[in-house]
Amino acid sequence: MGCSGPGGNSAQLLQNKGFKEARVLITDNNVKVIYGTYSTEGEAYTALNRLHNYDAFTDGWITKVKE
């Protein structure tokens, strides 16, 4: 799941607020803050719906990441 913001700073701020799964994903053309890893798309959407209650995640979305 991703959220908008300036990369590493946003991940650290989220971690400081108790969102320990926040991390930065850097690709060839993008920097995203990623939160969580989920086994199914359904699990990801369930988590996203819960997180939408927090200001930092109001613009969150689901993204598939290959690492």
N, C-alpha and C positions, 0 to 999 in steps of 0.2 A: 504494500500500500504506500502511496506517495503523498507528500504534501509540499506546497510551494514554500519557497524561502531561500535565503542565501546559503545553501549547502551546510558546511561544517558548523557554522555559527548556529544555525537552526537546530541541527542535531544535538549540539551541546546544550542549548537552551531547553530543549525537550527533555533531555536526560536529567538536567538539573531540576525539572519540574516533576520528576518521577516516571517519565516515559523512557524506561531503560533500554527498550528495544530499538530506539531511534539510532539510525546510522546513515552515513553518506554513501551514495552510490555514484561513482564517476564513470562515465562512458566516454567514447570518442567525441561526442558532441553535446553532452548534457551532464548536469549535476543535479541529483535528486536526493531528498531526504526520504529514506525508506523506514517504515515502521512495521516490524513483525514479519514472520514467515508463516505461511499457512499451507496446509496439506491440500485444501480444496478451495475452489472459488467461493463456495458457500460460506466456508469459515471466514474467508477474507471479508466478504460483505457483512457478515454478522459483526465482526470486529469493527469495520468501518462505521456501521450504523451506531454502535456504542460510542465510538470516538467522535462522531459528529457533534456530540454534546459539548465538546471542548473547543474553545476558540481556535486553538492551533490546528485543528483538524476540520474546520468547516469547509475548506476547499479540498479536502482529501479525496483521493481516487484509488482505484485498484489498478495495479500494473503488474504484468508478468515479467519477472527478472530471471535471466539465465546467467548463472555465475560459473 
